[in-house]
Amino acid sequence: MSESDAVLLFSYGTLRQPEVQLATFGRLLAGRETAVVGFRVEWLTITDPQVIATSGSDRHPLLVPAGETDRGTASVPGTVFEISAAELAAADEYEVDDYRRVLVPLDTGEKAWVYVFAG
């Protein structure tokens, strides 16, 4: 994959699981630990049987914007992966409608795509 084809995808949940990566991307991803800033985690109950079968759980983390008082200090740890645009489309297919993809700042100064609460 050339650098021009690469995009950054931040995961704080199931996309870090090897079985989810294999089912979604057909390979294991190499990533590095970092954090997304200005957000916090809540939990969502998933009802999509294919997603539950792939992830092994009906309880998935959900990234939501931090409140006004803690937005400057809130962060969520996770992993950033360098993937292709086609793999990003595959991640879009894996994520259920409760999530939407947005570009967010990381604590490294980079920006990465991440799935946040769609509501």
C-alpha positions as CSV (number, residue, x, y, z in Angstrom):
1,M,0.0,0.0,0.0
2,S,1.5,3.4,-1.0
3,E,1.4,6.2,1.5
4,S,-1.1,8.1,-0.7
5,D,-3.5,5.2,-0.3
6,A,-3.1,4.9,3.4
7,V,-5.6,6.3,6.0
8,L,-5.4,6.2,9.7
9,L,-8.2,4.4,11.6
10,F,-8.4,4.6,15.4
11,S,-10.0,1.8,17.4
12,Y,-10.9,1.7,21.0
13,G,-13.0,-1.4,20.8
14,T,-13.7,-4.5,18.7
15,L,-11.7,-3.6,15.6
16,R,-8.6,-4.3,17.8
17,Q,-9.6,-8.0,18.2
18,P,-7.7,-10.4,15.9
19,E,-10.9,-12.3,14.9
20,V,-12.7,-9.1,14.0
21,Q,-9.7,-7.9,11.9
22,L,-9.5,-11.2,10.0
23,A,-13.3,-11.2,9.3
24,T,-13.3,-7.6,8.3
25,F,-10.0,-7.0,6.5
26,G,-8.8,-10.6,5.8
27,R,-5.6,-9.9,7.7
28,L,-4.2,-8.9,11.0
29,L,-3.4,-5.2,11.3
30,A,-0.2,-3.7,12.8
31,G,-1.0,-0.7,15.0
32,R,0.4,1.5,17.6
33,E,-1.0,2.6,21.0
34,T,-2.3,6.2,21.2
35,A,-5.4,8.0,22.4
36,V,-8.2,10.1,21.0
37,V,-8.8,13.5,22.7
38,G,-12.0,15.2,23.6
39,F,-14.1,12.0,24.0
40,R,-15.2,9.5,26.6
41,V,-16.6,5.9,26.4
42,E,-20.1,4.7,27.0
43,W,-21.5,1.2,26.2
44,L,-24.0,0.0,23.5
45,T,-26.0,-3.2,23.3
46,I,-25.6,-4.6,19.7
47,T,-28.5,-6.5,18.2
48,D,-26.9,-7.4,14.7
49,P,-26.3,-11.2,14.9
50,Q,-23.4,-11.1,12.5
51,V,-21.5,-8.4,14.5
52,I,-22.2,-10.3,17.7
53,A,-20.9,-13.5,16.1
54,T,-17.8,-11.8,14.8
55,S,-16.9,-9.9,18.0
56,G,-18.1,-12.4,20.5
57,S,-20.2,-9.9,22.5
58,D,-23.4,-7.9,22.3
59,R,-21.8,-5.1,24.4
60,H,-19.6,-2.7,22.5
61,P,-17.9,0.5,23.5
62,L,-19.3,3.7,22.1
63,L,-17.3,7.0,21.7
64,V,-19.1,10.1,22.7
65,P,-17.9,13.7,22.9
66,A,-16.8,14.7,26.4
67,G,-18.8,17.3,28.3
68,E,-17.9,21.0,28.3
69,T,-16.1,20.8,31.6
70,D,-13.8,17.9,30.7
71,R,-13.4,18.2,26.9
72,G,-9.8,19.5,27.3
73,T,-8.6,16.7,29.5
74,A,-10.8,13.7,28.3
75,S,-9.1,11.0,26.3
76,V,-9.8,7.4,25.3
77,P,-6.9,5.0,24.8
78,G,-6.7,2.7,21.8
79,T,-4.8,1.7,18.7
80,V,-4.3,3.5,15.5
81,F,-3.9,1.4,12.3
82,E,-2.7,2.4,8.8
83,I,-5.1,0.9,6.4
84,S,-6.2,1.3,2.7
85,A,-9.3,3.2,1.6
86,A,-10.8,-0.2,0.6
87,E,-10.2,-1.5,4.2
88,L,-11.9,1.7,5.5
89,A,-14.9,0.8,3.4
90,A,-14.9,-2.7,4.9
91,A,-14.8,-1.2,8.4
92,D,-17.8,0.9,7.5
93,E,-19.7,-2.3,6.5
94,Y,-18.7,-4.0,9.8
95,E,-20.0,-1.1,12.0
96,V,-23.7,-1.0,12.8
97,D,-26.0,2.0,12.2
98,D,-25.4,3.2,15.8
99,Y,-22.0,4.4,14.8
100,R,-20.8,7.0,12.3
101,R,-17.3,7.6,11.1
102,V,-15.6,11.0,11.9
103,L,-12.1,12.5,11.7
104,V,-10.7,13.1,15.2
105,P,-7.5,14.4,16.8
106,L,-5.1,12.0,18.4
107,D,-2.7,12.8,21.3
108,T,0.1,12.5,18.7
109,G,-1.2,15.5,16.8
110,E,-2.3,13.3,13.9
111,K,-5.9,12.9,12.8
112,A,-7.6,9.6,12.3
113,W,-11.0,8.2,11.4
114,V,-12.9,6.7,14.3
115,Y,-16.5,5.4,14.8
116,V,-18.5,7.5,17.3
117,F,-22.1,7.4,18.5
118,A,-24.4,8.3,15.6
119,G,-27.3,9.5,17.8
